[in-house]
Amino acid sequence: MSMDISYPQAASDLMTHLIICIDGCSPDYLRQADTPMLDALALGGFYKEVRAMVPTVTNVNNVSIVTGTYPAQHGITSNYYRNRETGQAVYMETADFLLCETVFERVQRAGQRSALLTVKDKLRTLLDTGASVSISAEKPPAWLVERLGPPSNVYSLEVNHWLMAALRELMRGENAPKFVYVATTDYVMHKFAPESDEAIWHLSQLDQLLSETLNTVRGDVTIAVTADHGMEAKTQAVDLTRVLAGSSIPAEAVPIIKDRYVAHHQNMGGAAYIYLENRHHLLETVAVLETCPGVEKVLTAEESTTLFHLHPARIGDLLVLAKADTVFGTLQTTEERVDLRSHGSLHEQLVPLIGYGGSSRTDWIAENKDAMVWTESEIGLQEQTTMI
Protein backbone atom coordinates (compact mmCIF):
# COMPACT_ATOMS: atom_id res chain seq x y z
CA MET A 1 0.00 0.00 0.00
CA SER A 2 1.07 3.62 -0.47
CA MET A 3 1.11 6.01 2.44
CA ASP A 4 2.95 9.25 3.16
CA ILE A 5 4.92 9.44 6.40
CA SER A 6 5.51 13.04 7.43
CA TYR A 7 7.12 14.60 10.47
CA PRO A 8 7.10 18.12 11.94
CA GLN A 9 9.71 20.47 10.49
CA ALA A 10 12.86 20.56 12.57
CA ALA A 11 16.57 21.17 12.32
CA SER A 12 18.20 18.68 9.95
CA ASP A 13 20.74 17.62 12.54
CA LEU A 14 18.03 16.15 14.78
CA MET A 15 17.65 12.37 14.53
CA THR A 16 15.66 10.04 16.77
CA HIS A 17 16.17 6.26 16.82
CA LEU A 18 13.38 3.93 17.97
CA ILE A 19 13.41 0.17 18.40
CA ILE A 20 10.13 -1.50 19.28
CA CYS A 21 9.95 -5.15 20.33
CA ILE A 22 6.41 -6.52 20.00
CA ASP A 23 6.58 -9.43 22.41
CA GLY A 24 5.48 -12.76 20.91
CA CYS A 25 4.68 -11.31 17.48
CA SER A 26 5.22 -14.05 14.95
CA PRO A 27 4.82 -12.93 11.30
CA ASP A 28 1.28 -14.33 11.12
CA TYR A 29 0.07 -11.64 13.53
CA LEU A 30 1.19 -8.86 11.19
CA ARG A 31 -0.25 -10.65 8.17
CA GLN A 32 -3.69 -10.82 9.79
CA ALA A 33 -3.88 -7.32 11.31
CA ASP A 34 -4.70 -3.97 9.70
CA THR A 35 -1.53 -1.98 10.38
CA PRO A 36 -1.20 0.89 7.87
CA MET A 37 1.71 2.57 9.66
CA LEU A 38 3.79 -0.60 9.87
CA ASP A 39 2.91 -1.34 6.23
CA ALA A 40 4.11 2.13 5.23
CA LEU A 41 7.35 1.75 7.19
CA ALA A 42 8.04 -1.60 5.51
CA LEU A 43 7.21 -0.17 2.06
CA GLY A 44 9.48 2.83 2.57
CA GLY A 45 12.20 0.80 4.26
CA PHE A 46 12.48 -2.96 4.46
CA TYR A 47 10.67 -6.01 5.82
CA LYS A 48 12.40 -9.29 6.64
CA GLU A 49 11.54 -12.45 8.49
CA VAL A 50 14.51 -13.20 10.71
CA ARG A 51 15.55 -15.61 13.44
CA ALA A 52 15.20 -15.06 17.17
CA MET A 53 17.75 -16.38 19.63
CA VAL A 54 17.26 -19.91 20.98
CA PRO A 55 15.82 -20.57 23.52
CA THR A 56 13.01 -18.37 22.18
CA VAL A 57 12.07 -16.65 25.43
CA THR A 58 11.70 -13.04 26.54
CA ASN A 59 14.82 -12.33 28.57
CA VAL A 60 17.25 -14.03 26.22
CA ASN A 61 16.00 -12.16 23.17
CA ASN A 62 15.38 -8.73 24.64
CA VAL A 63 18.92 -8.68 25.99
CA SER A 64 20.28 -9.81 22.62
CA ILE A 65 18.42 -6.96 20.92
CA VAL A 66 19.44 -4.34 23.49
CA THR A 67 23.10 -5.35 23.37
CA GLY A 68 23.25 -6.44 19.72
CA THR A 69 25.03 -9.63 20.82
CA TYR A 70 24.50 -13.35 21.30
CA PRO A 71 23.81 -14.93 24.71
CA ALA A 72 27.42 -16.13 24.76
CA GLN A 73 28.46 -12.50 25.08
CA HIS A 74 25.70 -11.05 27.28
CA GLY A 75 25.19 -14.08 29.53
CA ILE A 76 21.38 -14.29 29.61
CA THR A 77 20.42 -17.84 28.65
CA SER A 78 17.01 -18.22 30.30
CA ASN A 79 14.29 -16.41 32.22
CA TYR A 80 15.36 -18.46 35.24
CA TYR A 81 18.91 -19.38 36.22
CA ARG A 82 20.13 -22.38 38.21
CA ASN A 83 23.78 -22.30 39.15
CA ARG A 84 25.13 -25.75 38.28
CA GLU A 85 27.88 -25.51 40.90
CA THR A 86 25.83 -24.30 43.89
CA GLY A 87 22.32 -25.45 42.97
CA GLN A 88 21.00 -21.95 43.76
CA ALA A 89 18.18 -20.87 41.43
CA VAL A 90 17.03 -17.29 40.80
CA TYR A 91 15.09 -15.28 38.25
CA MET A 92 17.36 -13.55 35.73
CA GLU A 93 15.84 -10.10 36.00
CA THR A 94 18.53 -7.71 37.22
CA ALA A 95 21.42 -6.07 35.41
CA ASP A 96 23.85 -7.92 37.68
CA PHE A 97 23.55 -10.88 35.30
CA LEU A 98 24.67 -8.93 32.22
CA LEU A 99 28.20 -9.62 31.02
CA CYS A 100 28.41 -6.85 28.41
CA GLU A 101 27.22 -3.28 28.10
CA THR A 102 23.83 -2.20 26.76
CA VAL A 103 23.10 0.27 23.99
CA PHE A 104 22.01 2.73 26.69
CA GLU A 105 25.53 2.80 28.06
CA ARG A 106 26.95 3.41 24.59
CA VAL A 107 24.45 6.21 23.90
CA GLN A 108 25.25 7.74 27.28
CA ARG A 109 28.96 7.65 26.49
CA ALA A 110 28.21 9.45 23.21
CA GLY A 111 26.56 12.25 25.21
CA GLN A 112 22.95 11.53 24.18
CA ARG A 113 19.80 10.79 26.17
CA SER A 114 18.08 7.42 25.94
CA ALA A 115 14.92 5.81 27.27
CA LEU A 116 13.65 2.31 28.06
CA LEU A 117 9.92 1.58 28.18
CA THR A 118 8.67 -1.86 29.20
CA VAL A 119 5.44 -3.41 30.41
CA LYS A 120 7.06 -5.91 32.77
CA ASP A 121 9.19 -4.39 35.49
CA LYS A 122 11.49 -7.43 35.32
CA LEU A 123 12.66 -6.23 31.91
CA ARG A 124 13.17 -2.69 33.12
CA THR A 125 15.44 -3.84 35.95
CA LEU A 126 17.29 -6.20 33.62
CA LEU A 127 17.90 -3.76 30.77
CA ASP A 128 18.04 -0.19 32.06
CA THR A 129 21.72 0.29 32.91
CA GLY A 130 22.75 3.60 31.32
CA ALA A 131 19.24 4.68 30.31
CA SER A 132 18.39 8.33 31.03
CA VAL A 133 14.72 7.42 31.47
CA SER A 134 13.41 4.03 32.60
CA ILE A 135 9.66 3.33 32.68
CA SER A 136 7.53 0.23 33.23
CA ALA A 137 3.76 -0.06 33.08
CA GLU A 138 3.86 -2.24 36.20
CA LYS A 139 5.42 0.58 38.22
CA PRO A 140 4.53 3.72 36.26
CA PRO A 141 5.85 7.19 37.16
CA ALA A 142 3.36 9.63 38.64
CA TRP A 143 3.66 12.13 35.78
CA LEU A 144 2.51 9.55 33.23
CA VAL A 145 -0.35 8.35 35.42
CA GLU A 146 -1.47 11.97 35.72
CA ARG A 147 -1.46 12.37 31.92
CA LEU A 148 -2.74 8.97 30.82
CA GLY A 149 -4.47 7.51 33.86
CA PRO A 150 -3.24 4.29 35.46
CA PRO A 151 -2.25 1.43 33.15
CA SER A 152 -4.36 -1.67 32.87
CA ASN A 153 -3.33 -4.88 34.58
CA VAL A 154 -0.32 -6.64 33.05
CA TYR A 155 -2.71 -9.48 32.13
CA SER A 156 -4.85 -7.36 29.82
CA LEU A 157 -5.19 -6.47 26.15
CA GLU A 158 -4.81 -2.76 26.86
CA VAL A 159 -1.57 -2.58 28.87
CA ASN A 160 0.56 -2.45 25.71
CA HIS A 161 -1.55 0.44 24.44
CA TRP A 162 -0.81 2.38 27.63
CA LEU A 163 2.89 1.78 27.06
CA MET A 164 2.73 3.10 23.49
CA ALA A 165 0.77 6.12 24.71
CA ALA A 166 3.54 6.65 27.27
CA LEU A 167 6.06 6.63 24.41
CA ARG A 168 4.02 9.28 22.59
CA GLU A 169 3.97 11.49 25.68
CA LEU A 170 7.69 11.02 26.29
CA MET A 171 8.52 12.13 22.76
CA ARG A 172 6.47 15.33 23.05
CA GLY A 173 8.95 17.01 25.39
CA GLU A 174 11.67 19.49 24.50
CA ASN A 175 14.22 17.14 26.06
CA ALA A 176 12.97 13.98 24.33
CA PRO A 177 15.52 11.15 24.23
CA LYS A 178 17.36 10.47 20.99
CA PHE A 179 17.30 6.69 21.41
CA VAL A 180 14.33 4.69 22.73
CA TYR A 181 13.74 0.97 23.21
CA VAL A 182 10.17 -0.21 23.80
CA ALA A 183 9.26 -3.76 24.90
CA THR A 184 5.61 -4.80 25.09
CA THR A 185 4.27 -7.93 26.78
CA ASP A 186 2.97 -11.05 25.03
CA TYR A 187 -0.17 -11.71 27.09
CA VAL A 188 -2.36 -11.16 24.00
CA MET A 189 -0.34 -13.60 21.90
CA HIS A 190 -0.43 -16.22 24.66
CA LYS A 191 -4.20 -15.98 24.79
CA PHE A 192 -5.30 -15.26 21.22
CA ALA A 193 -4.39 -16.63 17.78
CA PRO A 194 -3.36 -14.27 14.95
CA GLU A 195 -6.75 -14.41 13.24
CA SER A 196 -8.73 -13.64 16.41
CA ASP A 197 -10.62 -10.35 16.77
CA GLU A 198 -8.69 -9.61 19.97
CA ALA A 199 -5.25 -10.00 18.40
CA ILE A 200 -6.22 -8.00 15.32
CA TRP A 201 -7.64 -5.18 17.45
CA HIS A 202 -4.61 -5.21 19.73
CA LEU A 203 -2.15 -4.73 16.85
CA SER A 204 -4.29 -2.16 15.05
CA GLN A 205 -4.32 -0.03 18.20
CA LEU A 206 -0.56 -0.38 18.60
CA ASP A 207 -0.18 0.70 14.99
CA GLN A 208 -2.37 3.78 15.50
CA LEU A 209 -0.43 4.81 18.61
CA LEU A 210 2.84 4.32 16.76
CA SER A 211 1.55 6.62 14.02
CA GLU A 212 0.70 9.26 16.63
CA THR A 213 4.16 8.92 18.15
CA LEU A 214 5.99 9.25 14.84
CA ASN A 215 4.07 12.42 14.05
CA THR A 216 5.17 13.78 17.43
CA VAL A 217 8.88 13.11 16.97
CA ARG A 218 10.88 16.27 16.25
CA GLY A 219 13.12 15.82 13.23
CA ASP A 220 14.04 12.70 11.29
CA VAL A 221 13.70 9.21 12.66
CA THR A 222 14.96 5.69 12.13
CA ILE A 223 12.76 2.93 13.46
CA ALA A 224 13.15 -0.82 13.77
CA VAL A 225 10.22 -3.03 14.77
CA THR A 226 10.83 -6.67 15.61
CA ALA A 227 9.88 -9.39 18.11
CA ASP A 228 11.65 -11.40 20.76
CA HIS A 229 9.99 -14.66 19.72
CA GLY A 230 6.90 -16.04 18.01
CA MET A 231 3.98 -17.96 19.51
CA GLU A 232 2.32 -21.30 18.71
CA ALA A 233 -0.62 -23.36 19.94
CA LYS A 234 0.28 -26.31 22.21
CA THR A 235 -1.75 -29.43 22.93
CA GLN A 236 0.68 -31.69 24.82
CA ALA A 237 2.67 -31.12 28.03
CA VAL A 238 5.48 -33.35 29.31
CA ASP A 239 7.16 -33.36 32.73
CA LEU A 240 10.77 -34.24 31.90
CA THR A 241 11.75 -34.58 35.56
CA ARG A 242 9.13 -37.33 35.93
CA VAL A 243 10.24 -38.93 32.67
CA LEU A 244 13.80 -39.23 33.96
CA ALA A 245 12.71 -40.35 37.43
CA GLY A 246 10.83 -43.19 35.74
CA SER A 247 14.19 -44.37 34.40
CA SER A 248 15.86 -43.91 37.82
CA ILE A 249 17.84 -40.88 36.66
CA PRO A 250 17.95 -38.18 39.36
CA ALA A 251 17.72 -34.83 37.58
CA GLU A 252 15.82 -31.56 37.48
CA ALA A 253 14.24 -30.20 34.31
CA VAL A 254 13.81 -26.41 34.40
CA PRO A 255 11.51 -24.90 31.75
CA ILE A 256 13.45 -22.00 30.25
CA ILE A 257 10.28 -19.93 30.00
CA LYS A 258 9.87 -19.97 33.79
CA ASP A 259 9.21 -16.53 35.30
CA ARG A 260 6.86 -14.76 37.72
CA TYR A 261 4.18 -14.12 35.08
CA VAL A 262 2.56 -17.53 35.22
CA ALA A 263 -0.86 -16.46 33.90
CA HIS A 264 0.79 -15.99 30.51
CA HIS A 265 2.02 -19.55 30.06
CA GLN A 266 1.71 -21.52 33.35
CA ASN A 267 5.52 -21.89 33.24
CA MET A 268 5.15 -24.29 30.31
CA GLY A 269 7.39 -23.72 27.32
CA GLY A 270 9.06 -25.42 24.40
CA ALA A 271 12.54 -25.77 25.91
CA ALA A 272 14.09 -26.99 29.15
CA TYR A 273 17.51 -27.32 30.69
CA ILE A 274 18.31 -30.65 32.36
CA TYR A 275 20.49 -30.52 35.47
CA LEU A 276 21.84 -33.94 36.36
CA GLU A 277 22.76 -34.95 39.89
CA ASN A 278 25.46 -37.14 38.38
CA ARG A 279 26.91 -36.28 34.97
CA HIS A 280 27.93 -39.91 34.51
CA HIS A 281 24.27 -40.40 33.55
CA LEU A 282 24.61 -38.04 30.58
CA LEU A 283 24.52 -40.56 27.73
CA GLU A 284 21.78 -42.59 29.40
CA THR A 285 19.74 -39.41 29.89
CA VAL A 286 20.10 -38.46 26.23
CA ALA A 287 18.90 -41.90 25.18
CA VAL A 288 15.82 -41.71 27.42
CA LEU A 289 14.89 -38.19 26.32
CA GLU A 290 15.33 -38.90 22.63
CA THR A 291 12.55 -41.51 22.83
CA CYS A 292 10.26 -39.28 24.91
CA PRO A 293 7.01 -38.11 23.25
CA GLY A 294 7.10 -34.45 22.26
CA VAL A 295 10.90 -34.15 22.26
CA GLU A 296 12.44 -32.87 19.02
CA LYS A 297 16.11 -32.37 19.95
CA VAL A 298 18.38 -33.23 22.87
CA LEU A 299 21.66 -31.30 22.90
CA THR A 300 24.60 -31.44 25.27
CA ALA A 301 25.85 -28.22 26.81
CA GLU A 302 28.74 -28.22 24.37
CA GLU A 303 26.46 -28.71 21.37
CA SER A 304 24.10 -25.99 22.62
CA THR A 305 26.81 -23.40 23.04
CA THR A 306 28.12 -24.06 19.54
CA LEU A 307 24.77 -24.19 17.76
CA PHE A 308 22.94 -21.37 19.57
CA HIS A 309 25.79 -19.18 20.87
CA LEU A 310 24.86 -19.80 24.52
CA HIS A 311 27.04 -19.03 27.53
CA PRO A 312 28.51 -22.35 28.72
CA ALA A 313 28.45 -21.48 32.43
CA ARG A 314 24.77 -20.55 32.41
CA ILE A 315 22.99 -23.53 30.91
CA GLY A 316 22.14 -27.04 32.06
CA ASP A 317 23.92 -30.25 31.27
CA LEU A 318 21.43 -30.74 28.44
CA LEU A 319 19.10 -28.55 26.39
CA VAL A 320 15.85 -30.22 25.34
CA LEU A 321 13.74 -28.67 22.57
CA ALA A 322 10.10 -29.58 22.04
CA LYS A 323 8.10 -30.44 18.96
CA ALA A 324 5.72 -27.79 17.63
CA ASP A 325 2.69 -28.92 19.67
CA THR A 326 4.52 -29.67 22.95
CA VAL A 327 5.56 -27.80 26.08
CA PHE A 328 7.61 -28.87 29.09
CA GLY A 329 6.60 -28.08 32.67
CA THR A 330 5.88 -29.37 36.14
CA LEU A 331 2.82 -31.65 36.07
CA GLN A 332 0.86 -34.04 38.27
CA THR A 333 1.58 -36.83 35.82
CA THR A 334 4.24 -37.50 33.17
CA GLU A 335 2.07 -36.31 30.27
CA GLU A 336 -1.08 -34.20 30.04
CA ARG A 337 -3.24 -32.71 27.33
CA VAL A 338 -3.22 -28.89 27.34
CA ASP A 339 -4.83 -26.05 25.41
CA LEU A 340 -2.50 -23.05 25.48
CA ARG A 341 -0.19 -20.91 23.39
CA SER A 342 3.48 -20.71 24.28
CA HIS A 343 7.06 -20.46 23.01
CA GLY A 344 10.65 -21.45 23.72
CA SER A 345 11.27 -23.99 20.95
CA LEU A 346 12.65 -23.75 17.43
CA HIS A 347 9.09 -23.35 16.15
CA GLU A 348 8.84 -19.81 17.57
CA GLN A 349 12.15 -18.66 16.10
CA LEU A 350 10.81 -16.84 13.02
CA VAL A 351 9.97 -13.17 13.72
CA PRO A 352 9.43 -10.02 11.63
CA LEU A 353 11.88 -7.15 11.37
CA ILE A 354 10.80 -3.84 9.83
CA GLY A 355 13.34 -1.07 9.35
CA TYR A 356 12.76 2.49 8.15
CA GLY A 357 14.81 5.64 7.73
CA GLY A 358 18.31 4.23 7.51
CA SER A 359 20.89 4.62 4.80
CA SER A 360 23.09 1.56 5.35
CA ARG A 361 22.76 -1.71 3.44
CA THR A 362 20.53 -4.38 4.95
CA ASP A 363 21.34 -7.58 3.03
CA TRP A 364 23.30 -8.94 6.03
CA ILE A 365 20.33 -8.75 8.44
CA ALA A 366 19.26 -12.27 9.51
CA GLU A 367 18.45 -12.17 13.26
CA ASN A 368 16.36 -10.01 15.57
CA LYS A 369 19.47 -8.73 17.35
CA ASP A 370 20.47 -7.17 14.03
CA ALA A 371 17.79 -4.53 14.63
CA MET A 372 20.20 -3.04 17.14
CA VAL A 373 23.31 -3.47 15.02
CA TRP A 374 21.56 -1.72 12.10
CA THR A 375 20.29 1.07 14.35
CA GLU A 376 23.68 1.63 15.94
CA SER A 377 25.29 1.85 12.51
CA GLU A 378 22.85 4.70 11.80
CA ILE A 379 23.64 6.41 15.10
CA GLY A 380 27.35 5.99 14.43
CA LEU A 381 28.06 3.84 17.48
CA GLN A 382 29.32 0.91 15.41
CA GLU A 383 31.34 0.70 12.23
CA GLN A 384 29.83 -0.93 9.17
CA THR A 385 32.49 -3.65 9.30
CA THR A 386 30.89 -5.12 12.43
CA MET A 387 27.87 -6.16 10.35
CA ILE A 388 29.65 -8.33 7.80
JOPEZI-V101034 format. One record per helix or strand of 3 or more residues. SS is the DSSP state (a for helix, b for strand). FROM is the first residue (numbers start at 0). TO is the last residue. If there is no record, write none. Layout:
BEGIN
{{SS;FROM;TO} {SS;FROM;TO}}
END
This chain:
BEGIN
{{b;14;20} {a;26;31} {a;35;43} {b;45;50} {a;57;66} {a;70;73} {b;79;81} {b;88;90} {a;94;96} {a;102;108} {b;113;117} {a;120;126} {b;132;135} {a;141;147} {a;158;171} {b;178;182} {a;186;190} {a;196;213} {b;219;225} {b;231;237} {a;239;244} {b;250;254} {a;261;264} {b;270;275} {a;278;289} {b;294;299} {a;300;307} {a;311;313} {b;317;321} {b;325;327} {b;334;341} {a;345;347} {b;349;355} {a;369;378} {a;383;386}}
END
